[in-house]
């Protein structure tokens, strides 16, 4: 009896062992090379102290394909914008348009004198700029001017085109003189906080992304002054150039000293640093400290160009915008700018990872939809919370406190299930089209350029870094990539991949992309390759 019992037990163990081996072999056949490719990326020396989180699911079957630390929280960087912009798209709709209007607050006399103020009412439109094209679309650079760098040249055309058009409309209404003041009503939500990525000031009035483009070019010889090209040219900021040309091959250090606020509210700015001889021009955009005053200044300048005599708001002078709002009627409207549809703005924000646009979105949603008179940003996040609950995602696996991704944590599994939900929505085509395309455009334009997956991965990037003073390096606390993959054989995948805590050299402009960005791109490429191989395996090839 004892002998028989042992034989059956041994046989059961052997059978179980065989099944395990068979299962692993079957898994290797159905998922050939995917896990191996991902492990190969993670095993590199530069990731010895890093942490990866990956979740890949099939949109076709609704089942997981590969998961690693999928339930753990990671610093996601700007992949956070997927939630911010998805919420705006869902709640406002792809066809929503901003209406920026100018009103008179007083009688317009026969001689063209406006006996009162002229008020531009900010609508929260993020694109009062030269992004607008003749066909109604919004243009973008792969490297947005707000981030600066050698890749950004600034979009062609006049960044003040919208402001000039508003001023022209005012003049066409017969206004020749404004007896009161020209003011900008930016009370839609509070102005003044700087977004964490570029330091641009958040405001409901956004002219040229609330920056002045400053492009520096090195001189012909070492020691020669750097040449500055400034756009728009405006009295709001006067630039003093102390930047010089350095040795060939030296570091570019174009920067600003703390600017001075003048008695009239304008600013004096000093540009310092060096640009190496023979180096390309570099964008070093200047974030305007007070967007509402910047907008007032350029509007006054545009009105004067159109023959309208006027003065802007004096320093320290205030207007009661609640009282002025009684004049915001169709009868008193002097000018209007209607934006392209929101789907174009979603595209700009996701393609170039536009921090200001995403950072202002929660407050914008709070103002437009919640109509709260208290904390508008929190009201916007409450709306997002409701949207995500409707999506059925696990909110215990998510944390977010700004629109752009400066203070957020997400689990890969959470992000994947959110993206799966978005794929089922009526505006999914708009959402997917707004994402950077790997190897082709936006923030993915330089990732996996020569991979077969280039052009087939639609995903949002994310980066969050801090300075490591101990080692004089940069610590990438968060690097992410999340979106959709169309495999070579027509499968549809959704994925989220994160790597946190990667040390990269300071001063090498492409180090983050080459080390962490390409690593996540390789994981996306492996997912693309997996689909093609899986079809061959199932066909017995």
C-alpha angles and dihedrals in degrees: 000000000000092000092051092049093052092048092053092047092050090048091051092051091048091049091049091049090050091051091051092051090046092049092051091048091049091048090050088051095047093042101031115184097346099108091036091052092049093047090050090056094047094048094065115120093242089064096049091117098028132105125224130200121186135173123177122177135176115244088198097057101020090230133122119261101183134355135182123172085340095157096048123098119250135184099254104187113197096349078091087078088072088071096040095050094037089056092050091048092050097043102037099029132233092272097051113129131196118231114207110189139183119214136187117230098201144027121305108222126212092254090060096258115141106213095209143016129325109220129197107200113210113227098186092257105159094198110064087139146083092288089098113099130200092256092054096256125123119242125215141183118233086234106044118224091235089068094045125200136129094294095063118080098164123252117285119256136040115321088204095056094114094046091047091050091052090050091050091053091051090053091047089057087064099258109151101159135022108212093188126040136298106234140171117225103214095163096116087100133344120291125210112062115115118225113240102239106054103005093242113156116250114231140147087242112070118179114175089345087300092286137105112226112237115183117187124199124187120247124246095261138031111276094023117129117266113248114238126205111193126193128215100025104216140152088237091086130023114197124210112199116220096149117119140193115263136196119300110268095020122127123277110239106169107162146142133252114223106288127234125237110222125215091258093054096257122124135235112210130187120207114209139172136064139279119204119249110264095014122134123261115275131212114228103171118199116227109222110234096218114028095188092056091043089054091047092052096050091044091053090049091050092048091052089050086057093051098261114138111217148135128225127230111296121235111280092007114132135199127206099235093182088061092042091053089074085074094055094105134128089251092058097042111122101173142002138194118196115199128224113265119290091251087072092052090049087054094052094047096048099038096053098021091240103201099193094052093049094042093055095046099085091052090044092053090047091053098042101038111016093038089203118170093203126051104359094181091054089046088056092051090049088057090049090049090055091049092051092048088054087052089057096231124150104259091187085074094057139067126177133167104165135036099241103048104260093127111026145111128197137173114231089235091055092051093048093051090048090052090047089054091049089053088063096052126102093243095048091115089058092046095049093044089054093059123097113260114228112251092001117066151346120018090340095055093108099036119103091343094166097039120112084235092065108118093019102075117078108187148141119242126214135193133177122175140175131193116258103211093179093063099020089239138114121257113211099211091178136021121166145173123186134165143076138325128203105200125214092256095050101264119144120222134179120204147173121196126181136178120187132190105026120160114218132178118268116238097026102112096201098040096102092049095045096047108031104013095051091045092059090042089056090053090053089048090051089054089051091050092046092062093053094046093046091059092051091048093050089049090054095245 
